Amino acid sequence: MTKSPFTREPRAASLERQHARDRARIAERYAEWCAQHGLTAYPATDRMIVRWIHSHYPAWSWGYAKSCVRAIKEANRKQGHPAPSGDLIPRYLQSLRRDLGTRKAPRTPAMTAEDIAAMARILQQSPAPLTDNQWRIRGAVALAWITGIPLVGQRKSEKDAVSRLPREAFVRDPDNGHVVAVRLSTRTITIDSERAGGLSDVLTQALDSIPEGAPPFAIHNLRGKAQDLLTNHSGEQNPDWRNWSATRLTYVISASHSDLPDRYRNTAAFLTGVALARRFQDLREIRIQDFHLTNDGVTVLQPFAKTDPQGRGTRKHIPHARSDRDCTSQTPCAPLCPVAAITAYLTHLRIARHITTGPFVGAPYGKKIQPMTRQGWNHVLKGAWEKAGLPADRRPSSRSMRVSGVTLAKQAGASLEDIQRLTDHTDPQSVLIYVRGYDAEGLHIVLSDIDPDDDPDAD
């Protein structure tokens, strides 16, 4: 029976061939190192093998060092030399395992105050300016709600439609340039600034941004594009936007891009995580309804956390960044005020999307809003870090908010007991795990500890 060329060889045989190639490459590296130092590679002695491995300390792990010893012994035997004997290699590998085998993995770096400020600026950064057509759609929706006329006329003879009104139909205030009235074919509609609210500003901005020429709101498929805009930004299918309040419609159509809710969410989650020194896995357990605005900040309920496996819940208070200034979502007391970021995010959800419950750090998965995954949040942090031009070797992860919050609190003079109440640790000494710069971990293995007579620098 002819063997098919696509038949796969047994896995054990394939692995053995791969291991043989790896051992051959290790033997080549050993021979090259010996040639660079003017040494004779074979017959290999235990002292030569130890010196070669130690020259790469601590880059090589204990497991790789063991495989190097096996590869050199095998190459030694293939050339007709006896395998190195003695206890120098076992003693060195034992010390190497004690030093490297129990060494902790690299710890998550803490972000400095400057790093956090740079990240927050990127997360809050406004996207590119609107195009002419985007302004047309937003201005047309605002005008249709204010005047009650249709977006597109049903008959060609119908002049009182938003898409057919000429620029001369808009009456402006000579003092501030705001649109105060709209002249239709049969009547003039005066804009009530109190009823229209922010929609009158949207209409004025749209007219100022659209270049001269054809009717300002003439655009192909205006009705369909307006429906898409309102659906995407409100979260409703076929929204009855003419019955919305002016405040809600202003919030919805003022979203310059579809990523506005994401920018609100990312900024609020990032500053909240640092202020409360939360792990991301704990932050994603918080719900929108767990926040309560107070005069001096925000109170949030942490319903579940790693340090609270029973789910009893703990309440945390987030103060304003500065207590000597008024703070709102539009005029924060400081650029990094977490209260202002939380307020802006929750206000947008409540007014624009009518969302008052659900995950605080939520993202759409299918047709539902679910808590964002750790991988998704790492992607957010990575993108902001790179856009801010910060060093790649200190790139944050999902645990960086907790590490940074604890480290900054310790640097600001907070006691371990105060930080313990913030992080919910049962032991104050556990807080020190998250304080960067508190202790230094050094490597202690040197070749003289293994063989005092061996000088690594001697040929």
C-alpha positions in Angstrom: 0.0 0.0 0.0 1.5 3.3 -1.1 1.9 5.8 1.8 0.1 9.1 1.2 2.4 12.2 1.2 -0.1 13.9 3.5 0.1 11.2 6.2 1.4 12.7 9.4 4.2 10.9 11.3 3.6 9.8 14.9 3.8 12.7 17.3 6.6 11.0 19.4 8.9 10.6 16.4 8.2 14.2 15.4 9.1 15.6 18.8 12.3 13.5 19.0 13.5 14.9 15.7 12.8 18.4 16.9 14.6 17.8 20.2 17.6 16.4 18.3 17.8 19.6 16.2 17.6 21.7 19.3 20.4 19.8 21.0 22.5 20.2 17.8 22.0 24.0 17.9 23.0 24.2 21.6 26.2 22.3 20.8 26.9 24.8 18.0 26.4 27.7 20.4 28.8 26.1 22.9 31.5 25.6 20.3 31.1 29.2 19.1 31.5 30.5 22.7 34.6 28.4 23.2 36.1 29.7 19.9 35.4 33.3 20.9 37.3 32.8 24.2 40.2 30.8 22.8 39.2 27.6 24.5 39.0 24.0 23.2 35.4 22.9 23.1 36.0 19.1 23.3 36.5 17.1 25.3 34.2 19.2 27.4 34.8 19.3 31.2 32.4 20.1 33.9 34.2 23.3 34.7 34.0 24.5 31.0 30.2 23.7 30.9 29.5 25.6 34.1 31.6 28.6 32.9 29.6 28.7 29.6 26.2 28.5 31.3 27.2 31.1 33.9 28.3 33.5 31.2 24.6 33.8 30.2 23.4 34.2 33.8 20.6 35.2 34.6 19.1 35.3 31.1 18.9 31.5 30.9 16.4 29.7 33.0 17.2 26.7 35.1 15.3 24.4 32.8 17.2 25.7 29.7 20.5 25.3 31.6 19.6 21.6 32.3 18.9 21.0 28.6 22.2 22.7 27.7 24.1 20.2 30.0 22.4 17.3 28.3 23.2 18.6 24.8 26.9 19.1 25.5 27.2 15.7 27.2 25.6 14.0 24.1 27.9 15.9 21.7 30.9 14.9 23.9 29.9 11.2 23.6 29.4 11.4 19.9 33.0 12.6 19.5 34.3 9.6 21.5 35.0 11.4 24.8 33.7 10.3 28.1 30.9 12.3 29.7 32.0 14.8 32.3 31.9 13.5 35.8 32.0 15.2 39.2 29.6 17.1 41.4 30.3 20.7 40.1 27.5 20.7 37.5 24.8 19.2 39.9 25.8 21.8 42.6 25.7 24.7 40.1 22.3 23.6 38.8 21.0 23.2 42.3 22.0 26.8 43.2 20.7 28.0 39.9 17.3 26.5 40.6 17.3 28.0 44.1 18.0 31.4 42.7 16.0 31.4 39.4 13.5 28.7 40.0 11.9 30.6 42.9 12.5 34.1 41.6 9.2 36.0 41.3 7.9 37.0 37.9 8.4 40.6 36.8 6.0 42.8 38.7 3.5 45.1 37.2 5.0 48.6 37.0 3.3 51.6 38.7 2.2 54.5 36.6 3.5 57.9 37.8 1.2 60.9 38.2 2.6 62.2 34.8 1.8 58.9 33.2 -1.8 59.0 34.5 -2.3 62.6 33.3 -1.0 61.7 29.8 -3.3 58.6 29.7 -6.3 60.6 30.8 -5.7 63.3 28.1 -5.6 60.6 25.4 -8.7 58.9 26.7 -10.5 62.3 26.8 -9.2 63.4 23.4 -11.8 64.5 21.0 -11.9 62.8 17.6 -11.4 64.4 14.3 -13.8 67.3 13.3 -17.1 66.5 11.8 -17.4 66.4 8.0 -19.9 68.7 6.2 -22.4 65.8 5.8 -22.2 65.0 9.5 -23.0 68.6 10.3 -25.9 68.5 7.8 -27.5 65.5 9.4 -27.2 66.9 13.0 -28.4 70.4 11.9 -31.3 68.9 10.0 -32.5 66.8 12.9 -32.3 69.8 15.3 -34.3 72.0 12.8 -36.9 69.3 12.2 -37.5 69.0 16.0 -37.7 72.7 16.5 -40.0 73.6 13.6 -42.0 70.3 13.3 -41.5 70.2 9.5 -40.5 67.0 7.8 -36.9 66.2 6.9 -37.7 65.5 3.3 -40.8 66.7 1.4 -43.3 64.2 0.1 -44.0 66.2 -3.1 -41.6 68.1 -5.3 -43.7 71.2 -4.9 -43.5 71.1 -1.1 -41.0 73.8 -0.1 -41.4 73.5 3.7 -39.0 70.6 4.2 -35.7 70.7 6.0 -33.7 69.5 3.0 -35.2 72.3 0.7 -34.9 75.4 2.9 -32.3 77.9 1.6 -29.8 79.6 3.8 -31.8 82.9 3.5 -34.7 81.3 5.4 -32.7 81.5 8.7 -32.9 84.7 10.7 -30.0 85.4 12.9 -29.5 87.6 15.9 -27.1 90.4 14.9 -25.4 90.4 18.3 -24.4 86.7 18.7 -25.2 85.2 15.4 -27.7 82.6 16.8 -30.6 81.5 14.7 -33.7 83.1 16.2 -36.3 82.3 13.5 -37.0 80.3 10.4 -39.0 81.7 7.4 -41.2 79.1 5.8 -43.3 79.6 2.6 -46.5 80.5 4.6 -45.3 81.5 8.0 -42.3 82.3 10.2 -41.4 80.2 13.2 -39.7 81.9 16.1 -37.3 79.7 18.0 -38.1 79.5 21.7 -34.6 79.2 23.3 -36.0 77.7 26.5 -37.9 75.0 24.6 -35.2 74.3 22.1 -32.4 74.2 24.7 -29.1 73.1 23.2 -30.7 72.3 19.8 -30.6 75.9 18.8 -26.8 75.9 19.4 -26.5 72.7 17.3 -28.5 74.4 14.5 -26.3 77.5 14.6 -23.1 75.5 14.7 -24.2 73.4 11.7 -25.0 76.5 9.6 -21.6 78.0 10.5 -19.8 74.8 9.6 -21.5 74.0 6.2 -20.0 75.9 3.2 -22.1 78.2 1.1 -23.9 76.8 -1.9 -27.0 74.6 -2.2 -29.6 74.4 0.5 -27.5 73.8 3.7 -29.3 70.5 4.6 -29.6 69.0 1.2 -28.1 65.6 1.4 -28.8 62.2 -0.3 -31.0 59.9 1.8 -31.2 62.4 4.7 -34.1 60.5 6.4 -32.2 57.2 6.4 -28.9 58.7 7.6 -30.7 60.7 10.4 -32.4 57.5 11.5 -29.0 55.6 11.6 -27.5 58.4 13.6 -30.2 58.4 16.2 -30.4 54.6 16.4 -26.6 54.2 16.9 -26.3 56.9 19.6 -29.5 56.2 21.5 -29.4 52.4 21.5 -33.1 52.2 20.3 -34.4 50.6 17.2 -36.6 53.0 15.2 -36.5 55.7 17.9 -39.5 58.1 18.2 -37.1 61.1 18.4 -39.8 63.8 17.7 -41.3 63.0 21.1 -37.9 63.1 22.9 -37.0 66.0 25.1 -34.7 68.7 23.8 -32.1 67.7 26.3 -32.0 64.1 25.3 -32.0 64.9 21.6 -29.1 67.3 22.1 -27.1 64.7 23.9 -27.7 62.2 21.2 -27.0 64.3 18.1 -24.1 66.1 19.8 -22.1 62.9 19.9 -19.5 63.8 17.2 -18.6 60.1 16.7 -19.9 56.8 17.7 -17.0 56.3 20.1 -18.2 59.2 22.4 -19.7 56.7 25.0 -16.5 54.7 24.9 -14.4 57.8 25.7 -16.7 58.6 28.6 -16.6 55.0 29.8 -12.8 54.6 29.5 -12.0 57.9 31.2 -14.4 57.2 34.1 -13.2 53.6 34.5 -9.5 54.5 34.4 -9.7 57.3 36.9 -12.0 55.3 39.2 -9.7 52.4 39.1 -6.7 54.5 40.1 -8.7 56.5 42.8 -10.0 53.3 44.4 -6.9 51.2 43.7 -9.1 48.5 42.1 -8.2 45.5 40.2 -10.0 45.4 36.8 -11.7 42.2 37.7 -13.2 44.0 40.7 -14.0 47.2 38.7 -16.0 45.2 36.2 -18.3 43.9 39.0 -19.5 47.5 39.8 -22.8 48.4 38.3 -24.2 51.8 37.2 -26.8 51.8 40.0 -24.0 51.4 42.6 -22.9 55.0 42.2 -24.5 57.8 44.2 -23.5 61.4 43.7 -23.0 63.5 46.9 -22.1 67.1 47.6 -18.5 66.2 48.3 -17.9 63.5 45.7 -19.3 60.0 44.7 -20.1 57.0 46.9 -19.8 53.6 45.1 -20.7 50.2 46.3 -18.2 47.4 45.5 -20.7 44.4 45.4 -18.0 41.8 45.0 -14.2 41.7 45.1 -11.3 39.2 45.4 -10.9 40.4 49.1 -14.7 40.0 49.6 -15.5 36.5 48.2 -18.7 36.3 50.3 -20.1 39.4 48.4 -21.0 41.4 51.5 -20.1 44.6 49.6 -18.1 47.6 50.7 -18.8 51.3 50.2 -16.1 53.6 49.0 -16.0 57.4 48.7 -14.3 59.2 45.9 -13.7 62.9 46.7 -13.3 65.7 44.2 -9.8 66.4 43.0 -10.1 69.9 44.5 -12.5 71.0 47.2 -12.0 74.7 46.7 -13.7 74.8 43.2 -17.1 74.0 41.9 -17.0 70.7 39.9 -19.4 69.6 37.1 -19.1 67.3 34.2 -18.8 70.3 31.9 -16.4 72.3 34.1 -14.4 69.9 36.2 -12.4 71.2 39.2 -9.3 69.6 37.8 -8.5 67.7 34.5 -8.0 64.4 36.4 -11.1 64.7 38.7 -12.7 61.2 38.8 -16.0 62.6 40.1 -16.4 64.8 37.0 -15.5 61.9 34.7 -18.0 59.6 36.5 -20.7 62.3 36.4 -20.2 62.9 32.6 -20.4 59.2 31.8 -23.5 58.5 34.0 -25.3 61.6 32.7 -24.6 60.6 29.1 -26.0 57.1 29.7 -29.0 58.3 31.5 -30.0 61.1 29.1 -28.8 59.9 25.7 -29.4 56.2 26.1 -31.9 55.9 29.0 -29.5 53.5 30.8 -29.6 53.5 34.6 -28.7 49.9 35.3 -26.1 47.5 34.1 -22.3 47.1 34.2 -20.3 50.2 34.8 -17.5 49.1 32.5 -19.8 47.6 29.9 -19.4 46.8 26.2 -21.7 45.5 23.6 -21.4 41.7 23.0 -24.0 40.7 20.5 -27.2 42.3 21.4 -26.5 42.7 25.1 -24.2 45.0 27.2 -21.9 42.8 29.2 -18.9 43.6 31.5 -15.8 44.3 29.4 -13.2 41.5 29.3 -9.8 41.9 30.7 -8.3 41.5 27.2 -10.6 44.4 26.0 -9.4 46.7 28.8 -5.8 45.8 28.2 -6.3 46.8 24.6 -7.7 50.2 25.8 -4.8 50.8 28.1 -2.2 49.7 25.4 -3.7 52.0 22.8 -3.8 55.1 25.1 -0.2 54.3 26.4 1.2 54.1 22.8 -0.7 57.3 21.6 0.7 59.2 24.6 4.3 58.2 23.5 5.2 56.6 26.9 8.0 54.0 27.2 7.0 50.5 26.0 8.9 48.7 28.8 6.5 50.3 31.4 3.3 49.6 29.5 0.4 49.1 32.0 -1.9 46.1 32.3 -5.3 45.5 34.0 -3.6 45.4 37.4 -1.7 48.7 36.9 -4.6 50.8 38.3 -4.4 49.1 41.7 -0.6 49.2 41.8 -0.5 52.8 40.8 -3.2 53.9 43.3 -1.5 52.2 46.2 2.0 53.5 45.2 0.8 57.1 44.8 -1.1 57.0 48.1 2.1 55.7 49.9 4.2 58.4 48.2 1.6 61.0 49.3 2.2 60.0 52.9 -0.8 57.7 53.6 -0.4 55.1 56.3 -0.5 51.4 55.6 -3.7 51.2 57.6 -5.4 53.9 55.5 -4.4 52.1 52.3 -5.5 48.8 53.8 -9.0 50.3 54.2 -9.0 51.4 50.6 -7.8 48.1 49.2 -9.7 45.9 51.7 -6.6 43.8 52.5 -6.9 41.8 55.8 -3.2 42.3 56.6 -1.4 45.7 56.3 1.8 43.9 55.2 -0.1 42.7 52.1 -0.3 46.3 51.0 3.5 46.4 50.6 3.2 43.9 47.7 1.6 46.7 45.6 4.0 49.5 46.7 6.7 49.9 44.0 10.1 51.1 45.1 9.6 49.8 48.7 12.2 47.0 48.5 14.7 45.8 46.0 15.1 42.3 44.8 18.6 41.4 43.9 20.3 38.4 42.3 22.7 36.7 44.7 24.2 33.7 42.9 27.8 34.1 41.8 30.1 31.4 40.4 32.5 31.6 43.4 29.6 30.3 45.6 29.9 27.1 43.6 33.6 26.7 43.1 35.8 29.2 45.0 38.8 28.1 42.9 37.2 29.0 39.6 37.7 32.5 38.3 35.1 33.4 35.6 37.4 35.9 33.9 40.3 33.4 33.5 40.9 31.7 30.3 
